[in-house]
């Protein structure tokens, strides 16, 4: 069975976690401790802390249940369908054009050939999934309320149904919140945030999707017809929204900066504070629009081989 995930970090997380708890636990904890006052721990304190961490990991390892999943069956479809043009059924030229805009901030992707190569790998992954469905092979879709994962789910189910309406589809949804054994309430932004020792807890919640399939298809048709620049979760439902929907958060952080500041500081602050479920490339793209409007002025470009958002900008707001 193919295991489908909608971000690269989630696919990597499942590959790393599927064997967690398999075999005898072997201590391998590396410890680095930074105290609030900046003082170093003594050798004895550091050793005690390391033993505590190893014991915690050992207990976690022994409670874990390895998942019967083959790494070769784990497929990533990181099409980031919560932003950009979604008018195409099959992600093609329009989707590639959008990715080219976003990825241009990274030096390794300044050449569109690199973006095309990366995008081609995603298309190959999608072709593999659709080929399996056509051959009546079952698939399992891992998703959450993260807009990229939920839109990815809607889109894929829409494509699968067009190809094979009787396809055998299973789903594993990451709950918005859940309670650990110690009573701690946990909430993650998506599968990419889930630690290795917790994946198996959700694996056993797998479901088939008879009636839910209709909801996925209906929602994707609605979003596709809107074809808005952004899709985000509001009041428990994915809505079509304007491109500047998050700008107020970005502007708020910009106003907290010195008159001149490194653009990356704003991006890091936004990602850390607000959990908007958008990546650095999207934020950088919106800041580019602010520069075009004169809200910011570029003072110093980024060094060679660094993302463009490492430049120094001046705020005019």
Buried (B, 14 or more C-beta within 10 A) or exposed (E): BBBBBBBEBBBBBBBEBBBBBEEEBEEEBEEEEEEEEEEEBEEEEBEEBBEEBBEEBBEBBEEBEBBEBEEEBBBBBBBBBBBBBBEEEEBEEBBBEBBBEBBBBBBEBEEBEBBBEBBEEBBEBBEBBBEBBEEEBEBBBBBBBBBBBBBBBBBBBBBBBEEBEEBBBBBBBBBEEBEEEEEEEEEBBBBBBBEBBBBBBBBEEEEEBEEBBEEBBEBBEEBBEEBBBBBBBEEEEBBBBEBBBBBEBBBBBBEEBEEEBBBBBBBBBBBEEBEBBBBBBBBBBBBBBBBEEEBBEEEEEBEEEBBBBBBBBBBEE
